[in-house]
C-alpha cells in the first residue's frame, strides 16, 4: 500500500483509538453515542477513500493525462459504498482474473463480514437509525476492512 494511503489509515486509526479511550473512560456521557457514530462515518469514509486511491493509482500509473482525468472522474469522484461486491464488480470490469482472485481470497472470511458490518452501520446512521454497537466493535470492523484493502493491493499491484 502506498505511503499516502497508509498515512490515511494510520491517521484514522489513531483518531478512532483516541475516541475509544474517551468513550471507555466516560461511558455515561451523552456525547459518546455521537462519537461512536462519528467513528463509523470516519472509518467507512477512510476505507472508501483508500480503496478508490488503490484502484486509481494502479490504473493511472504511466497513463496519459486524458486517462488520468477519466479515472479521476469515474473512480475518485464517484460515490459508492466500498462493499466487497462493489469492489469485485469494479475489478471484473478492469480484469476478471483479479475479480476471481479477490472473491476467492475474501469469500467466507471474518474480514469480509467486518467490511459489511461497517458499511451497514454507516447506512443505518445515514437513514436515521441509532448506532448501537460499541466503539471497540467499530474499530474491529475497521481493522477487518483494512485486511480487505491489503488483499486488494496484493491483487492489483
C-alpha positions in Angstrom: 0.0 0.0 0.0 1.4 3.4 -0.9 2.7 5.7 1.9 -0.1 8.2 1.4 -2.8 5.5 1.7 -1.1 4.0 4.8 -1.0 7.5 6.3 -4.7 7.9 5.8 -5.3 4.6 7.5 -2.9 5.4 10.3 -4.5 8.9 10.9 -8.0 7.4 11.1 -6.9 4.5 13.3 -5.2 7.0 15.7 -8.4 9.1 15.8 -10.6 6.1 16.4 -8.4 4.8 19.2 -8.4 8.3 20.8 -12.2 8.4 20.7 -12.3 4.8 22.1 -10.2 5.9 25.1 -12.6 8.8 25.8 -15.7 6.6 25.4 -14.4 3.8 27.6 -13.4 6.3 30.3 -16.7 8.2 30.1 -19.4 5.6 29.2 -22.3 7.5 30.6 -21.7 10.8 28.8 -24.4 11.6 26.3 -21.8 12.6 23.7 -20.5 9.0 23.5 -23.2 7.8 21.1 -22.4 10.7 18.7 -18.7 9.9 18.9 -19.4 6.2 18.1 -21.5 7.3 15.1 -18.7 9.6 14.0 -16.3 6.7 14.2 -18.5 4.7 11.9 -18.6 7.5 9.3 -14.8 8.3 9.7 -13.8 4.7 9.4 -16.0 3.8 6.5 -15.1 7.1 4.7 -11.4 6.3 5.1 -11.9 2.8 3.7 -13.8 4.2 0.7 -11.1 6.8 0.0 -8.2 4.4 0.3 -10.0 1.8 -1.9 -10.5 4.4 -4.6 -6.9 5.6 -4.3 -5.6 2.0 -4.7 -7.6 1.4 -7.9 -6.8 4.9 -9.3 -3.1 4.7 -8.6 -2.9 1.4 -10.3 -4.9 2.4 -13.4 -3.1 5.7 -13.8 0.5 4.6 -13.4 2.2 5.7 -16.6 -1.2 6.8 -18.0 -1.6 9.9 -20.1 -3.4 13.0 -18.8 -6.7 12.1 -20.6 -6.8 8.7 -19.0 -5.9 10.1 -15.6 -8.8 12.7 -15.9 -11.2 9.9 -16.9 -10.3 7.7 -14.0 -10.3 10.7 -11.6 -13.9 11.4 -12.5 -15.0 7.7 -12.6 -13.1 6.4 -9.6 -12.0 9.1 -7.2 -15.0 11.4 -7.6 -17.7 8.7 -7.8 -19.8 7.9 -4.8 -20.4 4.3 -3.7 -20.2 2.1 -0.7 -16.9 0.2 -0.5 -18.6 -3.2 -0.3 -16.9 -6.4 -1.3 -19.5 -6.8 -4.0 -18.8 -3.4 -5.5 -15.0 -4.0 -5.3 -15.5 -7.2 -7.1 -17.7 -5.6 -9.7 -15.1 -2.9 -10.4 -12.3 -5.5 -10.6 -14.4 -7.5 -13.0 -14.6 -4.6 -15.4 -10.9 -4.0 -15.2 -9.6 -7.6 -15.1 -11.9 -10.6 -14.5 -8.9 -12.6 -13.2 -8.5 -10.0 -10.4 -12.2 -10.2 -9.6 -12.0 -14.0 -9.3 -8.8 -13.8 -7.1 -10.4 -11.2 -4.9 -13.6 -13.3 -4.5 -11.6 -16.4 -3.7 -9.4 -14.7 -1.1 -12.2 -13.0 0.8 -15.0 -15.4 0.4 -16.3 -16.5 3.9 -13.7 -14.5 5.8 -14.4 -12.6 9.0 -12.9 -9.5 7.4 -15.5 -9.6 4.6 -18.1 -9.6 7.3 -16.3 -6.8 9.1 -16.4 -4.6 6.0 -20.1 -5.4 5.5 -20.8 -4.5 9.2 -19.0 -1.2 8.9 -20.9 -0.3 5.7 -24.3 -1.4 7.2 -23.7 0.8 10.3 -22.9 3.8 8.0 -26.0 3.1 6.0 -28.1 2.7 9.2 -26.9 6.0 10.5 -27.4 7.8 7.2 -31.0 6.6 7.2 -31.8 7.8 10.7 -31.1 4.8 12.8 -29.1 4.9 16.0 -25.8 3.1 16.1 -26.0 0.6 19.0 -22.6 -1.1 18.6 -19.6 -0.4 20.7 -16.7 1.8 19.6 -14.4 -1.2 20.1 -16.6 -3.2 17.6 -16.4 -0.3 15.1 -12.6 -0.4 15.4 -12.6 -4.1 14.9 -14.7 -3.7 11.8 -12.3 -1.0 10.5 -9.3 -3.3 11.1 -11.0 -6.1 9.2 -11.7 -3.7 6.3 -8.0 -2.8 6.2 -7.3 -6.5 5.7 -9.6 -6.5 2.7 -7.7 -3.4 1.3 -4.4 -5.2 1.7 -5.8 -8.2 -0.2 -6.9 -5.9 -2.9 -3.4 -4.3 -3.0 -1.8 -7.8 -3.4 -4.0 -8.5 -6.4 -3.8 -5.2 -8.4 -0.2 -4.3 -7.7 
